Amino acid sequence: MAAGAGLAQDRPESILPPGFGEPAARPTPRPTPSGQAPASAPAPVVAPPADAPGAIVQPLPIETPSPTPSATPSPVDPAALAAFEMPAYARRSLRSVGIDGAMPADAFGRADGRFLEELMRRTAAPLPSRWLSIALRRLLVSRLNTPARTGGADFAAERAWLLLRMGEAMAARAVVQQVDNRDYTPKLYQVALNAMLATGDPAGLCPLADAAFPVTREGGWALAGAMCEALAGDGAAARQRYAALRRRRFADPFDLRLAEKVIGAGGQGRQAVTIEWSDADRLTPWRFGLGIATGVTIPDEFYAATGPQVNGWRALSPAIPAVQRLAPAEAAAAQGVLSNIALVDLYGAVAAIDDAPATATSAASDLRTAYADPDPTNRLAALKSLWGADAPYARLILTARAAVRQAAGPNNDEADRLVAAMLAAGLDRTAQRWAPFVQAGGQGWAMLALADADSGRRYAAGAIESYSGGDLRRRLLFAGLAGLGRMAADEAQREAESLGVDLGAANSWTRAMDRAVEAREPGTVLLLAAIGMQSDTWRGVPPAALYRIVAALRAVGLEGEARMIAVEAIARA
């Protein structure tokens, strides 16, 4: 069943020893002698003497006064009851919503909330940049002040909805759960439904289901009520409610059967429910969430027709077998959802499975050799096997810390890819050990020039012209160096004209970015940076946009993110 959801019973059995916790039998009162007044208080209980085992002291009966009924019942104050359910000290303010402090609370400064919501709504995710996605996730989950002209619950909903589209199902769920149930809005109910389904946890809907349906009138919440009754152990009530919903055709028959399968699993269903995917036309969040929650295998062709964000949902789901998560996990790592450590851990889990496919076992074995073999020659051979002829970016992330184990030195044909692997995981200072040994004008040289956190070196146009990465990468290298302030202004302008990169182009996006930089709003800058990367791949990101993004991030104190984005541009273009 879903994470965090225990399977309940209709009639739970006691796990206590026989007789434990049962009320003691009331002793038969002794008759009171005639003329003797009954005692007004019970006699003290005295332990039996040691030489009289089994002796029982019978307490005298107690007279209990009968309550006098009130003529008019006292009215119940709903506000008073609510205060007991959620006392004031436990309530969370909507003025600030989030789960950590990765970004400052005032990251949006005095920006208009409606403008920020529109930026999030218009962001096409996943983004082509892993590093911008990571920075954006850190922003969206942070405890942030609610901007002006929007509500805290609705603003949290927009943040969570963007996280879902980025593949960050766990982060989205965490954000919606930072709002108290009493403060939910229709928009937040809708996003919360999708967040719980994306994490494969129908039990997560239960605290919201009763209040959500009257507000939204959505069939999903109506079915959630029936499923939650089953998960709480009331199978009879769940089946009765489900039958009524089925008669009213609250949902597609296929979706109803998935809900029925959850009810059967949670409330001692009377019959097995068979799911035939031939009856479905596509994969939806409802079908994904309930399918993985009940152990239903979703055919690959349904995944193939979904958006890339589902890779993140699959990679993060512990209900899906580890072997089936390998491919989506690598895709999710390239999107920024999984780290190097998480990806390595997943391969470690696959290595422990006896009947894993040969390809997965072979990759896991190579990874173990790359990280743990004492012979550097064997380690390098394993890295080359994992990379293949043209190393996918996800494999560079996977091998980042294995690349660290290779000693920097001359005459290494894999120096560029070793540098690329380390920088894919942000190991910038470690990668700089290779700076004296990479070929001038090569790929490793260009990435290290952008990644260097300590050098104040300025680059001339001639250095960029010597770069052998091709026309597009040459323009991206120039945009990164210029945005990081590593070229003199006059030199940058001449090179921009030579390469055809319009650094001074002005439009509504650049003007908004300039205002956000001037106001020192890193959160607004990150959202605008995402708007500037509305492309499926790095090849669709204009060099002039990269220049603006890198320069703006550096200006608001996010230079580390700016450097990694610039490196990624030439690594993946």
ABEGO torsion letter per residue (X at the ends): XBBGBBBBBABBBBABBBGBGBBBBBBBBBBBBBGBBBBABBBBBBBBBAABBGBBBBBBBBBBBBBBBBABBBBBBAAAAAAAABBAAABBBAABBEABAABBAAAAEABBAAAAAAAAAABBOBBABAAAAAAAAAAAABBBBBBBGBBAAAAAAAAAAAAAAAGBAAAAAAAAAABBAAABBAAAAAAAAAAAAAAGBAAAAAAAAAAAAAAAGBAAAAAAAAAAAAAAGBAAAAAAAAAAAAAAGABBAAAAAAAAAAAAAAAGBABBBBBBAAABABBBAAAAAAAAAAGBBBBAAAAAABBAAAAAAAAABAABBAAAAAAAAAAAAAAGABBAAAAAAAAAAAAABAABBAAAAAAAAAAAAAAABABAAAAAAAAAAAAEABBBAAAAAAAAAAAAABBBBBGBAAAAAAAAAAAAAGBAAAAAAAAAABBBGBAAAAAAAAABAABABBBBAAAAAABAAEAAAAAAAAAAAAAAGABBAAAAAAAAAAAGBBAABBBAAAAAAAAAAAAGBAAAAAAAAAAAABBABAAABBAAAAAAAAAAAAAAGBAAAAAAAAAAAAAAX
